[in-house]
Every structure is written in structure tokens, then in C-alpha cells.
Amino acid sequence: MQVSNGIQSKWDRIRGLPGWIFDVAIVVIGGGIAVPSAFGTDLSSGVAKGHDLVFYTLLALIVLPFLVRRRFPLSVFLVTSMALVLYSFLGYTEGALPMMVLVGMYTVGSRCPPGQMAAALVILASGMVVLYLDPTDPLDFGNVVSNLAFFAAALMFGWTLRSRRERLEALEARAEALEREQEEEALRAVEGERLRIAQELHDVMAHSMGVIAVQAGAGMHVIDRDPAEAKRALENISFTSRSTLTELRRLLRVLRDETAGAEFAPAPGISDIGRLIREMNDAGVEVELHVAEDLDVPGGVDLTAYRIVQEALTNVLKHAGPAKATVSVTGGNGALEIEVSDDGRGVNGRSDGSGHGLIGMRERVAIYGGTLIAEPTDGGGFCVKARIPWGEDRGGGRA
């Protein structure tokens, strides 16, 4: 296994070298083998033709173009193959020179489109026919067929390697794209979790601090003339602050990823709305609650319903002034219906609907494809209506 890894590592280093180094190596090594063989004797006649200027020129045209074979594969093959045909037609000793043209054919297969590959085969076949028709050349029909097959095999070998290389590049590109998508998905998940935690923190703190502020104000107002009432306000502040700290600890554990061995308080839901009502009653806002029996909703919808009621009642406490409120939670046909209304001072002194509380409620409902309406009612007061589809009825419009 270690030997195989070592060979693969060395091969990867070799492949990482600049392409021109391979081209120079082909010219040096291939030329070092083919050129000396061209100075031998012609096997057909037993003698070697004289080495004149044409000989050296054709020899250079057969070998040197491979320095640019990667940039001009078809042109290099055309020049070298036609030079070799002319070289053979003039009766010079071929030796191992056809090996260079074989490399050119391989290069066409590994770098050219199918049309140029076909053109290379036509060029080669034309040269073979010229040599076959030359009465002084020993090339017979069998040699023509075998040489064509040999060169075609080199062409297909190059094409096969190119196809494999393109497939590997496509797989690498796909893997990189998948990795980028996974990273982006992870970032989106982190941002989504941050938004969820921010919404949780806002809902918890806005409600709790609102209750605490009202209770503290009431306690300060009555502490001199009604100490018992002031004590009750302080008890409510103590209870609300402890509940808030419990929820904050739960959220901070999520932020710190302290999941090992941690015991988390369950997320609040519809069954905890009664506690909200008691807090509101203690703060001086009379609230009437109507919750349908046997509501069985998913955990996410359960938490969303609680937060919507919590935020709506917090707004009543902060903006409605002396008021009575009604909370209704019903369900059916795969959807949860929530309505929180009050008879306070309506839009006077209220948010215009762009505050973080209403935005947070809309985002929570939008996750489930639901709708949320927050508007003043006739004759004063304010009403928040939310519809959260979660079953077969899911898919309604967004607010």
C-alpha cells in the first residue's frame, strides 16, 4: 500500500510539471532515438541515400514541430506527417522516424475535437496511398492497412485518455461545487439559527421586561399606602425574572453548544399560555383565554403559537393602556388559528407595524407559509390574527 502511494505521489508530481517540459523531452528523447536511426542503410536497397540539405530540412520538420504540439496539435501532425511522406518518397532511410508521427497522432486524439481527428486520419491515409502508389517504395497493401490500424489505435488511445481526463475534471468540478453548496448551506443554517435565537431573545426579553417594568411601577406607586400590594408586585417580578433567566440559560446553552450532559427545560408551547395570562393579570391587564381542547400540533408550531401570543400580549401591556384582552387558539384541517385582541387605545402611541416584534411574528408565521394580520379594530383596540398551516392544509399565502 505504501509503495502504491509512493508511486502515485511521484506520478502526481510529474503531472504537475509545466507542459513545455514534456514537449522538450519528446523532442530530445524521441529525436535522440529517431534521428540516429535515419542515418542507417535502407533495408530495401541495402545502401543509404546521401545526406543533403533536403534530408536535414525534412528531418528537422519531422522532429522540431513537437515543441509546440500542445498549442497546434493538428498543424504539427500535418507538417510532420507530410514531411515524413516526402522524406520516404525521396528514398531516405526512415528508421524510427514514424514513431514521431505516431506521437503526433496521439496528440491529435488527446487534444482535438472529433472533426479534426477525422481530418488527421484522412491526411494519414492520403500519405499512405501516395507511398503505396510509389513503385520504388516497398510499402504494400498489407503494410498500408497495418500502419493505418496502428496509427488509428494511437489516435483512439489519445482520445480515451482525453475523455478520462475530462470526466475526472468534471467530477472534480462537481465535487468542488457540491462542497461549496454544502458550505453555503451550513452558513445559511447558521444564519437561520442566529435569526431564530435572536427572535427568541427578543420575545423573551420584551415580554419579561415589559411585565417587570409595569409591576415595578405599580409597586412603587402603592408601596407607601398598600405594602401588601407592593409585596405582591415584587413577588411577580421575582417569578418573571426567574422564568426569564431559565429561558435565557436554555438559549445560551444552544449558543455555546453545551449539549453534552445538559438538561434543557422544554420549549414553551400552547399549554404554557395560561402562565402568560396569569402574568398579564398580575400586571393589571385582564385577559380572557379560549383554547380548543385536544390540540395536537408539531413542536415548532407549538412554540410559534406561544411566541405569537406572548408578543401580542406584550404589545397590549406596552401600548394599549388600560385594556382588556382576549386570546383565542383554535385548530382544525391542519391549521392553527390564533387571535389576540384588546379594547385599548388602538393605534395611538403604537408601533406602525415595522417594529421588531411584529416583524418577528411575521417571520415565524412565514416559515410555515401562514398569514399574519395586525390591525386596529373598529371602535378602538387592536387585533392580531395568525393562521399557521402545518398539515395537509399547509401552503397558504404569506403575509
C-alpha positions in Angstrom: 0.0 0.0 0.0 2.8 2.4 0.9 4.6 1.5 -2.4 1.5 2.3 -4.3 1.0 5.6 -2.5 4.6 6.5 -3.2 4.3 5.8 -6.9 1.0 7.8 -7.1 2.7 10.7 -5.3 5.6 10.7 -7.7 3.3 10.5 -10.7 1.2 13.4 -9.3 4.4 15.5 -9.0 5.4 14.6 -12.6 2.0 15.5 -13.9 2.3 18.8 -12.1 5.3 19.9 -14.2 4.8 22.5 -16.9 3.7 21.1 -20.2 6.6 22.5 -22.2 9.0 20.2 -20.3 7.2 17.2 -21.7 7.4 18.7 -25.2 11.1 19.3 -24.9 11.5 15.7 -23.6 9.7 14.3 -26.6 12.0 16.2 -29.0 15.1 15.3 -27.1 14.4 11.7 -26.4 12.4 10.9 -29.5 14.8 12.8 -31.7 17.7 11.1 -29.9 16.3 7.8 -31.0 14.7 8.5 -34.4 17.4 10.8 -35.9 20.4 8.5 -35.5 18.3 5.6 -37.0 17.8 7.8 -40.1 21.5 7.6 -40.9 21.4 3.8 -41.3 21.0 1.9 -44.6 17.8 1.5 -46.5 16.6 -2.1 -46.0 15.1 -2.3 -49.5 18.3 -1.3 -51.3 21.0 -2.1 -48.7 22.5 1.4 -49.2 21.8 4.8 -47.7 20.9 7.8 -49.8 23.2 10.8 -49.5 22.5 13.2 -46.6 21.9 16.6 -48.4 20.2 19.8 -47.4 16.7 18.4 -48.2 17.4 15.4 -45.9 18.3 17.7 -43.0 15.4 20.0 -43.7 12.9 17.2 -43.7 14.4 15.7 -40.6 14.0 19.0 -38.8 10.4 19.3 -40.0 9.7 15.8 -38.6 11.2 16.4 -35.2 11.2 20.0 -34.1 7.5 20.9 -34.5 6.7 18.8 -31.4 8.0 21.7 -29.3 4.6 23.3 -30.0 2.4 20.2 -30.2 0.1 21.2 -27.4 -0.7 24.6 -28.9 -1.1 23.4 -32.5 -1.7 19.6 -32.4 -3.4 19.3 -35.9 -0.9 21.6 -37.6 2.1 19.8 -36.0 0.7 16.5 -37.2 0.1 17.8 -40.7 3.6 19.2 -41.0 5.4 16.2 -39.6 3.3 13.6 -41.4 3.6 15.3 -44.8 7.4 15.8 -44.2 7.7 12.1 -43.4 5.7 11.1 -46.6 8.0 13.3 -48.7 11.0 12.0 -46.8 10.1 8.4 -47.7 9.0 9.3 -51.2 12.5 10.7 -51.8 14.1 7.4 -50.7 15.7 8.5 -47.4 16.0 5.9 -44.6 13.1 6.2 -42.3 14.5 4.3 -39.3 12.4 5.2 -36.2 11.1 8.5 -37.6 7.5 7.2 -38.0 7.5 7.0 -34.2 7.4 10.8 -34.1 4.4 10.9 -36.3 2.8 8.3 -34.1 3.2 10.7 -31.2 1.6 13.5 -33.3 -1.4 11.2 -34.0 -1.7 10.5 -30.2 -1.6 14.3 -29.5 -4.4 15.0 -32.0 -6.5 12.3 -30.3 -5.8 13.8 -26.8 -6.4 17.4 -27.7 -8.5 17.9 -30.9 -12.3 17.6 -31.4 -13.7 14.7 -33.5 -13.7 16.7 -36.7 -10.0 17.3 -36.5 -9.4 13.7 -35.5 -11.1 12.6 -38.7 -9.1 15.1 -40.7 -5.9 13.7 -39.3 -6.9 10.2 -40.3 -7.7 11.4 -43.9 -4.3 13.1 -44.0 -2.5 10.0 -42.9 -4.5 7.7 -45.3 -3.7 10.1 -48.2 0.1 9.9 -47.4 -0.2 6.1 -47.2 -1.9 6.0 -50.6 0.9 8.1 -52.1 3.6 5.8 -50.8 1.6 2.7 -51.9 1.4 4.1 -55.4 5.1 4.8 -55.5 6.7 1.9 -57.4 10.1 2.4 -55.7 8.6 2.2 -52.2 8.3 -1.2 -50.6 5.0 -0.4 -48.9 2.4 -2.9 -50.0 -1.4 -3.1 -49.2 -0.9 -5.1 -46.0 1.6 -2.5 -44.7 -0.9 0.2 -45.5 -3.7 -1.5 -43.6 -1.5 -2.4 -40.6 0.0 1.1 -40.4 -3.4 2.7 -40.6 -4.6 0.4 -37.8 -1.6 1.2 -35.7 -2.0 5.0 -36.1 -5.7 4.8 -35.5 -5.0 2.9 -32.3 -2.7 5.7 -31.2 -5.5 8.2 -32.1 -8.1 6.3 -30.0 -5.7 5.9 -27.2 -5.2 9.7 -27.0 -9.0 10.2 -27.3 -9.6 7.7 -24.5 -7.1 9.5 -22.2 -8.7 12.8 -23.0 -12.2 11.5 -22.2 -11.0 10.1 -19.0 -9.2 13.4 -18.1 -12.4 15.4 -18.9 -14.5 13.0 -16.8 -12.1 13.4 -13.9 -12.1 17.2 -14.3 -15.9 17.2 -14.4 -16.1 15.0 -11.3 -13.6 17.3 -9.5 -15.6 20.4 -10.6 -18.8 18.7 -9.4 -17.2 17.8 -6.1 -16.0 21.4 -5.6 -19.4 22.7 -6.5 -21.0 20.3 -4.0 -18.5 21.3 -1.3 -19.3 25.0 -2.0 -23.0 24.2 -1.8 -22.6 22.4 1.5 -20.6 25.3 2.9 -23.2 27.8 1.8 -25.9 25.6 3.2 -24.1 25.4 6.5 -23.7 29.2 6.5 -27.4 29.6 5.8 -28.2 27.2 8.6 -26.0 29.2 11.0 -27.7 32.4 9.9 -31.1 30.9 10.3 -30.2 29.6 13.8 -28.9 33.0 14.7 -32.1 34.6 13.5 -34.2 32.1 15.4 -32.2 32.7 18.6 -32.5 36.5 18.1 -36.2 36.1 17.8 -36.4 34.0 20.9 -34.3 36.5 22.8 -36.4 39.4 21.7 -39.7 37.7 22.6 -38.4 36.5 26.0 -36.9 39.8 27.0 -39.6 42.1 25.5 -42.3 40.3 27.4 -40.5 39.8 30.6 -39.1 43.3 30.8 -42.5 44.7 30.0 -44.1 42.8 32.8 -41.3 43.7 35.2 -41.5 47.4 34.3 -45.3 47.5 34.9 -45.0 45.6 38.2 -42.2 47.8 39.4 -44.1 50.9 38.6 -47.2 49.6 40.3 -45.2 48.6 43.4 -43.5 52.0 43.7 -47.0 53.6 43.4 -48.6 51.7 46.2 -45.6 50.9 48.5 -46.5 53.6 51.0 -50.2 53.1 51.3 -50.5 49.4 50.5 -47.4 47.4 51.4 -49.1 44.1 50.7 -49.9 45.0 47.1 -46.3 46.2 46.7 -45.0 42.9 48.0 -47.2 41.0 45.6 -45.8 43.1 42.7 -42.3 42.2 43.9 -43.2 38.6 44.0 -44.4 38.8 40.4 -41.2 40.5 39.4 -39.2 37.7 41.1 -41.2 35.0 39.4 -41.0 36.6 36.0 -37.3 37.3 36.3 -36.6 33.6 37.3 -38.6 32.3 34.4 -36.8 34.6 32.1 -33.4 33.5 33.4 -34.4 29.9 32.8 -35.2 30.6 29.2 -32.0 32.7 28.7 -29.9 29.8 30.1 -31.5 27.4 27.6 -30.7 29.8 24.7 -27.2 30.4 25.9 -26.5 26.7 26.1 -27.6 26.4 22.5 -25.2 29.2 21.5 -22.3 27.6 23.4 -23.2 24.1 22.1 -23.3 22.8 25.7 -25.3 19.7 24.8 -23.2 17.0 26.5 -24.8 16.1 29.8 -27.0 19.2 29.8 -30.6 19.1 30.9 -32.8 21.6 29.0 -36.1 22.9 30.0 -38.7 22.1 27.4 -39.5 24.8 25.0 -42.8 26.6 25.9 -45.9 25.9 24.0 -49.7 26.3 23.9 -50.1 24.6 27.3 -47.9 27.4 28.8 -50.1 30.3 27.6 -52.0 30.1 30.9 -48.9 31.2 32.7 -48.7 34.2 30.4 -52.3 35.1 31.2 -51.6 35.0 34.9 -48.6 37.3 34.5 -50.7 39.7 32.5 -53.5 39.6 35.1 -50.9 40.3 37.8 -49.6 43.2 35.7 -53.1 44.7 35.6 -54.3 43.6 32.2 -57.3 41.4 32.4 -57.1 38.6 29.8 -59.7 36.1 28.8 -58.3 32.8 27.3 -60.1 30.4 25.0 -58.0 27.4 23.9 -59.5 24.5 22.0 -59.2 21.1 23.6 -57.1 18.3 22.2 -54.9 20.5 20.1 -52.1 18.2 18.8 -49.6 20.3 16.8 -45.9 19.8 15.9 -43.3 21.2 18.4 -42.3 24.0 16.1 -45.9 25.2 15.6 -46.5 24.8 19.3 -43.6 27.2 20.1 -44.5 29.6 17.4 -48.1 29.9 18.8 -46.8 30.6 22.2 -44.4 33.3 21.0 -47.1 35.0 18.9 -49.4 35.2 21.9 -46.5 36.3 24.1 -45.5 39.1 21.7 -49.1 40.2 21.2 -49.8 40.4 24.9 -46.6 42.3 25.4 -47.7 44.9 22.9 -51.1 45.2 24.8 -49.2 45.7 28.0 -46.8 48.3 26.5 -49.1 50.2 24.1 -52.8 49.7 24.8 -53.0 51.5 28.2 -55.8 50.3 30.5 -57.4 47.5 28.5 -58.9 44.1 28.5 -57.7 41.4 26.1 -59.0 38.2 24.6 -56.8 35.3 23.4 -58.3 32.6 21.2 -56.4 29.5 20.0 -58.2 27.0 17.8 -57.3 24.4 15.2 -58.6 22.2 12.5 -58.0 20.9 9.0 -54.2 21.0 9.5 -54.0 24.7 10.5 -53.8 26.6 13.8 -55.8 29.9 14.2 -54.6 32.4 16.8 -56.4 35.7 17.6 -55.3 38.2 20.3 -57.5 41.3 20.5 -57.9 44.2 23.0 -60.1 47.1 23.7 -57.3 49.6 24.4 -56.5 52.9 22.7 -55.9 51.4 19.3 -53.1 52.8 17.1 -52.5 55.8 19.4 -49.0 55.6 20.6 -48.5 52.2 18.9 -45.8 50.9 16.6 -46.6 51.4 12.9 -46.1 47.7 12.3 -42.4 47.9 11.4 -41.1 47.1 14.9 -39.0 44.0 15.7 -42.0 42.4 17.5 -44.4 42.4 14.6 -41.5 41.6 12.1 -40.6 38.6 14.3 -44.2 37.4 14.4 -44.5 37.6 10.6 -41.2 35.7 10.1 -42.3 33.0 12.4 -45.6 32.5 10.6 -43.9 32.8 7.2 -41.8 29.7 7.9 -44.9 27.6 7.7 -46.4 29.5 4.8 -49.0 31.1 7.0 -50.5 34.6 7.3 -50.5 37.2 10.0 -52.7 40.3 10.2 -52.1 43.1 12.8 -54.5 46.0 12.6 -56.7 48.3 14.6 -60.3 47.3 15.2 -63.5 49.3 14.8 -64.2 51.4 17.8 -60.7 51.3 19.1 -58.4 48.5 20.2 -56.1 46.3 18.2 -56.2 42.7 16.9 -53.5 40.2 15.8 -54.7 37.3 13.8 -52.4 34.4 12.7 -53.0 31.4 10.7 -50.3 28.7 10.8 -50.9 25.7 8.4 -48.9 22.6 9.3 -50.7 19.6 7.9 -52.5 18.9 4.6 -53.7 22.5 4.6 -50.2 23.9 4.5 -49.2 26.1 1.6 -51.3 29.3 2.2 -50.1 32.7 1.2 -47.6 34.7 3.2 -48.2 37.9 5.0 
